[in-house]
Amino acid sequence: MRAPTEFLSETIEIDDETVQSFQEKGHAAVRGLCPPDAAAAWREVLVEAALRHSGETRPLEERDAYGKAFLQITNLWQREEAVRPFVLARRFAGVAARLLGVERVRLYHDQALIKEPGGGPTPWHQDQFYWPLETDKTITMWMPLVDATPEMGTMVFADGSHRDGFVEIGEQISEFSDAFFEGYVSGRRFPITKGRALSAGDATFHLGWTLHRAPGNATESPREAMTVIYYADGAAVSRPRNPFQEADRLAWLAGLEPGRPAAGPLNPVLFP
Ligand SMILES: O=C(O)CCC(=O)C(=O)O
């Protein structure tokens, strides 16, 4: 068996059809991005690291909709040395660049997202609601570290919704965002791509403006997933449009002023 780090510098081919479909729909699945043996090895490293840093102690029933949806542990690559090769992997960043149609991508941040057994649905939302970045070329890689069925809560997407850009609802991930966007996607008649069954190490990618949600975890097994967010190199910091973007500017962009290149010490170029 090859070491779980070995393949991370190797790029994979993404065919033109997948890129075109991604650009039309705002999301795509890439099977076998992390080979099965490596996915099992990385699961141990990533989930252990995530749980070590999760501050959540409340039972599910005491949390709001956001808290019920998943345990969210951000910035693992800075917290644990062992996680760095995974988050900084050229292989994953190369897919992000290819799907975005750009030459170079930078890291925004990573996060582990663990939907516990009985965990609630992930409300409809747009990721870029949180990001003070002056570009539409932003993308999230979402990779389950276990074989994940739709019943465990794999991603559901509103195809083509990225073309609407920022839908300013003034509220973050919540029951309100879920209800609002449920009405919005049906009103706009976006086709819905339902949650897929994914093997550990497969991944879905979606743009920062693509509306997405996930059902609750109706199984007895945790849905363990790792995400990495990238954006096109050359993007500038934008003027924060809400307090969450201001918090992100300080946390992920080293407090860089609006208009400056989004290129802080936490945003290395990961591809090429
Ligand atoms: O893991 C989830 O349930 C939600 C993930 C998500 O919304 C994202 O990665 O953008």
The ligand as a MOL file (V3000), in Angstrom:
LIG
                    3D

  0  0  0     0  0            999 V3000
M  V30 BEGIN CTAB
M  V30 COUNTS 10 9 0 0 0
M  V30 BEGIN ATOM
M  V30 1 O -21.6010 19.3190 5.6460 0
M  V30 2 C -22.6700 19.9180 5.5500 0
M  V30 3 O -23.7380 19.4160 5.9370 0
M  V30 4 C -22.7300 21.2700 4.9340 0
M  V30 5 C -21.5100 21.5990 4.1520 0
M  V30 6 C -21.5760 22.9160 3.4730 0
M  V30 7 O -22.5630 23.5880 3.4580 0
M  V30 8 C -20.3750 23.3830 2.7940 0
M  V30 9 O -19.3160 22.7460 2.8910 0
M  V30 10 O -20.4520 24.4210 2.1260 0
M  V30 END ATOM
M  V30 BEGIN BOND
M  V30 1 2 1 2
M  V30 2 1 2 3
M  V30 3 1 2 4
M  V30 4 1 4 5
M  V30 5 1 5 6
M  V30 6 2 6 7
M  V30 7 1 6 8
M  V30 8 2 8 9
M  V30 9 1 8 10
M  V30 END BOND
M  V30 END CTAB
M  END
